[in-house]
Amino acid sequence: MTGEFTVEYNNNHLYKGSLIEGARHGYGVLVYPDGSSYNGYWENDKEHGEGSLKFSDQKLFSGSVSYTHLRAH
């Protein structure tokens, strides 16, 4: 499956964005059950590139993500 989709996973995570061959790739938003979210770029089904994490307490992190390793700007 390739294109723009909304996907609800079995773990109640909700993803809206680009998929390439079923993997998150390109721009997308992932919302977790506790209300926290990642809004940014993906590569090979992992957070990668510019993005922001909003935590359930509404604190915000913006910066670069390299395969789930965070770097603030």
Secondary structure by P-SEA (a helix, b strand, c coil): ccccccccccccbbbbccccccccccccccccccccccbbbbcccccccccccccccccccbbbbcccccccc
